[in-house]
């Protein structure tokens, strides 16, 4: 009798194995947002050699794939125009699975470290501005969904992770990335489409934490020995390789529109001189891994922060590297945050004004990705300078033909040949009616013969120069004395 029962148990186990229901990655599920009007990828696992059929609610097509020897399968489905009407997908390998409440819209990745990870509810002693208003207003953001990828370390690339798509409402919005949510909200309301954000980030992570083993080995001097990694960085957030493997790799099959990125604080004193090149390398890597072409990459310049000494320049140097990366990364844009910090936030690495950051990322996407030419999305940046007597005249790019003030500019410093910088005492702007260019002329009573100018080139220094869109001047220096 026991032998018969044992045989039945084995038979049932084999039967359940051969008739196993198709398994989907957690990122493919109810409530997800599919990138509109494209060939969106769906994938999963089934018994080796089994045919998987996929049908969708918006057309009569059937998409099929055969699971390979490892049980992996993948199909692409043609997605409809963006709409707030719920859709469904049925996946059938002999046992049907139906996914419901799906929307077609725009899908973006929100990557980086803690300032991207920071939720609407904030961190301890680090609130997000206007919290209650944001929560109450979330009733108007039902077309926004997010999937938070757990921050997991791994020495090898992971294929799946425990996540799910959550739709937005006043009860759920506190857990959304603040920067990501404000970005999505501006996009959704301006384009009138659903927006999905995939939050793949880790507080405190260095740019090297997201690079692959191959790129680290070829382009850096970072060790790839697990024991050495732990020895060099006892705190896991600073470790190389492991965040890309564990937290980013599971999303690479998903079809997305682009990537937003807020990171850099942990690189201020760590390989800072290579930051621009390593960020460009990371973007190239992600674009190759997603295999969706040169998808847009919009990132945030780190905000003013004490970094040990408000008057030192190690944080300013990293911001300079971030600006340099603009010239190395095609189809990219950078948000300046020099005005997105209050004077009392000197020692707060998580500033409260996250709506400014998210909105500005959205302005870049609206103008450069979605073709809204009337949106002014770029901060002014230094172009050139001329010196006459004790006065310096500066020209800038992306002023949109003017500044928000004509005099009283703050944040500028001038130095002579002694390399000692002094605060500017006179400043005014001038517009040339012949060329249409706008310049700022500055001088200091302490400097008779200027040779160099800096603007907010300190760890924590707030200026007041902004272009006609109200976007702040990107901090800069005209010298290279600290290199």
HELIX and SHEET records of a PDB file:
HELIX    1   1 UNK A    2  UNK A   18  1                                  17    
HELIX    2   2 UNK A  114  UNK A  117  1                                   4    
HELIX    3   3 UNK A  131  UNK A  137  1                                   7    
HELIX    4   4 UNK A  138  UNK A  140  5                                   3    
HELIX    5   5 UNK A  173  UNK A  175  5                                   3    
HELIX    6   6 UNK A  178  UNK A  191  1                                  14    
HELIX    7   7 UNK A  207  UNK A  210  5                                   4    
HELIX    8   8 UNK A  213  UNK A  219  1                                   7    
HELIX    9   9 UNK A  226  UNK A  232  1                                   7    
HELIX   10  10 UNK A  236  UNK A  238  5                                   3    
HELIX   11  11 UNK A  242  UNK A  243  1                                   2    
HELIX   12  12 UNK A  244  UNK A  248  3                                   5    
HELIX   13  13 UNK A  249  UNK A  251  5                                   3    
HELIX   14  14 UNK A  265  UNK A  267  5                                   3    
HELIX   15  15 UNK A  272  UNK A  274  5                                   3    
HELIX   16  16 UNK A  275  UNK A  290  1                                  16    
HELIX   17  17 UNK A  314  UNK A  325  1                                  12    
HELIX   18  18 UNK A  343  UNK A  345  5                                   3    
HELIX   19  19 UNK A  354  UNK A  364  1                                  11    
HELIX   20  20 UNK A  365  UNK A  369  3                                   5    
SHEET    1   A 3 UNK A  23  UNK A  24  0                                        
SHEET    2   A 3 UNK A  39  UNK A  45 -1                                        
SHEET    3   A 3 UNK A  72  UNK A  78 -1                                        
SHEET    1   B 5 UNK A  33  UNK A  35  0                                        
SHEET    2   B 5 UNK A  96  UNK A 112  1                                        
SHEET    3   B 5 UNK A  83  UNK A  92 -1                                        
SHEET    4   B 5 UNK A  51  UNK A  56 -1                                        
SHEET    5   B 5 UNK A  62  UNK A  66 -1                                        
SHEET    1   C 5 UNK A  33  UNK A  35  0                                        
SHEET    2   C 5 UNK A  96  UNK A 112  1                                        
SHEET    3   C 5 UNK A 194  UNK A 201  1                                        
SHEET    4   C 5 UNK A 144  UNK A 148  1                                        
SHEET    5   C 5 UNK A 165  UNK A 167 -1                                        
SHEET    1   D 5 UNK A  33  UNK A  35  0                                        
SHEET    2   D 5 UNK A  96  UNK A 112  1                                        
SHEET    3   D 5 UNK A 258  UNK A 262  1                                        
SHEET    4   D 5 UNK A 296  UNK A 300  1                                        
SHEET    5   D 5 UNK A 332  UNK A 335  1                                        
SHEET    1   E 4 UNK A 381  UNK A 388  0                                        
SHEET    2   E 4 UNK A 391  UNK A 397 -1                                        
SHEET    3   E 4 UNK A 438  UNK A 443 -1                                        
SHEET    4   E 4 UNK A 426  UNK A 431 -1                                        
SHEET    1   F 4 UNK A 421  UNK A 423  0                                        
SHEET    2   F 4 UNK A 412  UNK A 415 -1                                        
SHEET    3   F 4 UNK A 452  UNK A 455 -1                                        
SHEET    4   F 4 UNK A 476  UNK A 477 -1                                        
END                                                                             
